[in-house]
Amino acid sequence: MKNQNLIISEVNKIISKEIKFLNSYYNYDLKRFCCPDLFYSPAFLAFFNIEEIQDFKIGESHKVNNHIHEKENIVLFDTYKIINLVAGIELLVIGLKIHASQESIFRKTFSKSEEPEKIIDKNYTIELLFGDIFYSRAISYLINFDDFIIFDNILRSILSTHQSRIIIHQRIKDMFNDSKNIKWFFNEGFSQVKMLNALLKEILFTGLGVSNFDVSGEKTKDFLLIIDKIILLKTYDDLIDYIGHSLPGTYIKDNYSPVNYFKKEAIVTKKVLELKINKLKPEWIKKNFLKLFFKFA
């Protein structure tokens, strides 16, 4: 994955530069919110056959043959624009992580003294400020991709993510207060819960679209299923983290242990996802998706 790693290396340089700049004004450990082993960048790049380019160089445009089912599929891979796009996404992810850490939804939601919204208004912390700054810095990179529709869809996905968080936190409060809403997680509300990863869904479908994949054929439905399973698995992992930090570890209601339930579902999803990825053809896209799979499996 030499060429893909070059892209990811450039994105890491951008993130490091942004963190260094912010830390020059305020000494705060921002690095704990990012990981050099990026996830969203390879999610986008999984649909591009850039490893077959022998003279791959950063800053140049290359013709890439994203061939599938023995059909040629030539697209222009502009490294400058792609790096700006995925760097913008990764900066948004950092902003989301910082907001999640300080939303402290569980502390605020479980408070008996005031409404959560009022508490949030009174506690605009340095973490929330940094989260907003990362959002604004991300926009400057996303604009360089020069596609308003993709830009608009990405911003909408951020809104959906925050909305899903609010819904989940309220349902956790209901469970905690014995309001008999635990089954909501497992049934009618789960489509809203999956919007926790609206940004991941958006970047995967953006990669699918920009790479010019033909998803009309019967075989290409496998890609749509794989995308759904990746989002589902990431959602289970997020819920394990969210609920595990809010409800007591021994919490069981209506014969359900939320954390244990999601752990079991995650194991099943991983097995199905790995099997589906290993059946992908041609070899180049299977390798790309296996690399993505092993980042979180």
C-alpha positions in Angstrom: 0.0 0.0 0.0 2.9 2.3 -0.8 0.9 5.0 -2.7 -2.0 5.0 -0.3 0.4 5.4 2.6 2.0 8.4 0.8 -1.5 10.1 0.8 -2.1 9.3 4.5 1.4 10.6 5.4 0.6 13.9 3.8 -2.7 14.1 5.7 -0.9 13.4 8.9 1.5 16.3 8.1 -1.5 18.6 7.7 -3.0 17.5 11.0 0.3 17.9 12.8 0.7 21.4 11.4 -2.8 22.4 12.5 -2.2 21.0 16.0 1.2 22.7 16.3 -0.3 26.0 15.2 -3.1 25.8 17.8 -0.8 24.7 20.5 1.3 27.8 19.9 -1.6 29.8 21.3 -2.8 27.5 24.0 -0.9 24.6 25.6 -3.4 21.8 25.5 -3.0 18.1 24.7 -4.8 18.0 21.3 -2.8 15.0 20.1 -4.8 12.6 22.3 -7.8 13.2 20.0 -6.1 12.1 16.8 -4.4 8.9 15.7 -1.7 8.7 13.0 -3.3 5.4 11.8 -6.1 7.2 10.1 -9.4 5.5 9.3 -11.5 7.9 7.2 -8.8 8.5 4.6 -8.4 4.8 3.6 -12.2 4.5 3.7 -12.3 7.0 0.8 -9.2 5.6 -0.9 -10.5 2.0 -0.9 -12.3 2.7 -4.2 -9.2 3.8 -6.0 -6.6 1.5 -7.7 -3.7 3.8 -7.1 -1.2 1.0 -6.2 -0.9 0.1 -9.9 0.5 3.6 -10.7 4.3 3.2 -11.0 5.3 6.8 -11.0 2.9 8.0 -8.3 3.8 11.5 -7.0 2.1 13.8 -4.5 0.9 17.0 -6.0 0.3 15.6 -9.4 -2.8 14.3 -11.2 -2.8 10.6 -12.3 -5.0 8.6 -14.5 -6.3 5.7 -12.4 -8.0 2.6 -13.8 -10.5 1.6 -11.2 -11.3 -1.5 -13.2 -13.9 -4.0 -12.0 -15.6 -7.0 -13.7 -12.9 -6.7 -16.4 -14.2 -3.3 -17.5 -11.9 -0.4 -17.8 -12.8 2.6 -15.6 -10.4 5.5 -16.0 -10.7 8.5 -13.7 -8.5 11.4 -12.9 -6.9 11.2 -9.4 -5.9 14.7 -8.5 -3.6 14.2 -5.4 -3.9 17.9 -4.3 -7.7 17.8 -4.3 -7.9 14.3 -2.8 -5.5 15.2 0.0 -7.4 18.3 0.8 -10.7 16.4 0.9 -9.5 13.6 3.2 -7.5 16.0 5.4 -10.7 18.0 5.8 -12.6 14.9 6.8 -10.0 13.8 9.3 -10.0 17.3 10.9 -13.8 17.1 11.2 -13.4 13.7 12.9 -11.0 15.3 15.5 -13.6 18.0 16.1 -16.2 15.4 16.7 -14.0 13.6 19.1 -13.3 16.7 21.1 -16.9 17.6 21.3 -17.8 14.1 22.3 -15.3 14.2 25.2 -16.6 17.5 26.6 -20.3 17.1 25.8 -20.2 14.9 28.9 -23.8 14.1 27.9 -24.2 11.6 30.7 -23.2 14.1 33.4 -25.4 16.8 31.9 -28.3 14.6 30.9 -28.5 13.0 34.3 -28.4 16.3 36.2 -31.6 16.9 38.2 -31.1 20.6 38.7 -31.4 22.1 35.2 -32.2 21.3 31.7 -29.2 19.9 29.7 -29.4 22.7 27.2 -29.0 25.3 29.9 -26.1 23.5 31.4 -24.3 23.2 28.1 -24.8 27.0 27.5 -23.1 27.6 30.9 -20.2 25.3 30.2 -18.6 26.4 26.9 -15.2 24.9 27.7 -11.8 25.1 26.0 -12.5 21.6 24.6 -15.7 22.8 22.9 -13.8 25.8 21.5 -11.1 23.6 20.1 -13.7 21.3 18.5 -15.3 24.3 16.8 -11.9 25.5 15.6 -11.2 22.1 14.1 -14.5 22.3 12.3 -13.6 25.7 10.8 -10.1 24.6 9.8 -11.6 21.5 8.1 -13.8 23.7 6.0 -10.8 25.5 4.5 -9.5 22.1 3.2 -12.9 20.8 2.0 -13.4 23.9 -0.1 -10.2 23.1 -2.0 -11.8 19.9 -3.3 -14.0 22.3 -5.3 -17.3 20.3 -5.2 -20.2 22.1 -3.5 -22.5 19.1 -3.5 -20.0 16.9 -1.7 -19.1 19.8 0.7 -22.8 20.3 1.5 -23.4 16.6 2.1 -20.4 16.4 4.4 -21.7 19.3 6.5 -25.1 17.7 6.7 -23.6 14.5 7.9 -22.0 16.4 10.8 -25.4 17.7 11.8 -26.9 14.2 11.6 -24.1 12.9 13.8 -24.8 15.4 16.5 -28.5 14.8 16.3 -27.9 11.1 16.7 -25.8 11.7 19.8 -28.6 13.7 21.4 -31.1 11.0 20.7 -28.8 8.3 22.1 -28.0 10.2 25.2 -31.7 10.8 25.9 -32.4 7.1 25.5 -29.6 6.2 27.8 -31.1 8.6 30.4 -34.4 6.8 29.9 -32.8 3.4 30.5 -31.0 4.8 33.5 -34.2 6.2 35.0 -36.1 2.9 34.4 -38.4 4.2 31.7 -38.5 0.9 29.8 -37.0 2.2 26.5 -34.1 -0.2 26.2 -35.7 -2.1 23.3 -35.7 1.1 21.3 -32.0 0.6 20.8 -32.6 -2.8 19.3 -35.6 -2.2 17.2 -37.3 0.9 15.8 -34.7 3.4 16.8 -31.6 1.8 15.4 -31.6 3.5 12.1 -31.3 6.8 14.0 -28.5 5.4 16.1 -26.6 4.4 13.0 -26.5 8.1 12.1 -23.7 8.3 14.7 -21.5 7.4 11.7 -23.2 9.6 9.1 -19.8 11.1 8.3 -18.2 7.7 7.7 -21.2 6.8 5.5 -20.8 10.0 3.5 -17.0 9.5 2.9 -17.6 5.9 1.8 -20.3 6.9 -0.7 -18.2 9.9 -1.8 -15.3 7.5 -2.6 -17.8 5.3 -4.4 -19.0 8.2 -6.5 -15.7 9.9 -7.3 -14.1 6.7 -8.3 -16.9 6.3 -10.9 -17.9 2.8 -9.8 -20.9 1.3 -11.6 -23.2 0.2 -8.8 -26.1 -0.8 -11.1 -24.9 -4.4 -11.7 -25.9 -7.3 -9.5 -22.3 -8.0 -8.3 -21.7 -4.5 -7.2 -24.5 -4.8 -4.6 -21.8 -6.4 -2.5 -20.1 -3.1 -2.1 -23.3 -1.5 -0.8 -23.7 -4.4 1.7 -20.0 -4.0 2.8 -20.5 -0.3 3.3 -23.6 -0.9 5.5 -21.7 -3.5 7.6 -18.7 -1.2 8.1 -21.0 1.5 9.4 -22.9 -1.0 11.5 -19.7 -2.3 13.1 -18.4 1.2 13.8 -21.8 2.0 15.4 -21.6 -1.0 17.7 -18.1 0.0 18.8 -19.3 3.5 19.5 -22.3 2.4 21.4 -20.2 0.0 23.5 -18.0 3.1 24.4 -20.9 5.5 25.0 -23.1 3.1 27.0 -20.1 1.5 28.8 -19.2 4.9 30.2 -22.7 5.9 31.3 -24.5 2.8 32.7 -23.1 0.6 35.5 -21.3 -2.4 34.2 -23.8 -4.7 35.8 -26.8 -2.9 34.5 -29.4 -5.4 33.1 -32.9 -4.6 32.2 -35.6 -6.8 30.6 -32.9 -9.6 30.4 -30.8 -7.2 28.3 -27.3 -6.1 29.1 -26.8 -3.3 26.5 -23.0 -3.5 26.4 -22.9 -7.3 26.2 -25.6 -7.2 23.5 -23.6 -4.8 21.3 -20.4 -6.8 21.8 -22.1 -10.0 20.6 -23.6 -8.2 17.6 -20.2 -6.7 16.8 -18.6 -10.1 16.7 -21.2 -11.4 14.3 -20.9 -8.4 12.1 -17.1 -8.7 11.9 -17.4 -12.3 10.7 -19.9 -11.5 8.0 -17.9 -8.4 6.9 -14.6 -10.3 6.6 -16.3 -13.0 4.6 -17.8 -10.5 2.2 -14.6 -8.6 1.7 -12.6 -11.7 1.0 -15.0 -12.6 -1.8 -14.4 -9.2 -3.5 -12.9 -9.1 -7.0 -10.6 -7.9 -8.5 -7.7 -8.3 -6.1 -6.8 -4.7 -5.7 -10.1 -3.6 -4.2 -10.1 -6.7 -1.9 -6.7 -5.6 -0.6 -8.0 -2.0 0.0 -11.0 -3.1 1.9 -9.1 -5.7 4.0 -6.7 -2.9 5.0 -9.7 -0.8 6.1 -11.2 -3.8 7.9 -8.2 -4.6 9.9 -8.0 -1.0 11.1 -11.0 -1.5 13.3 -11.6 -5.2 13.5 
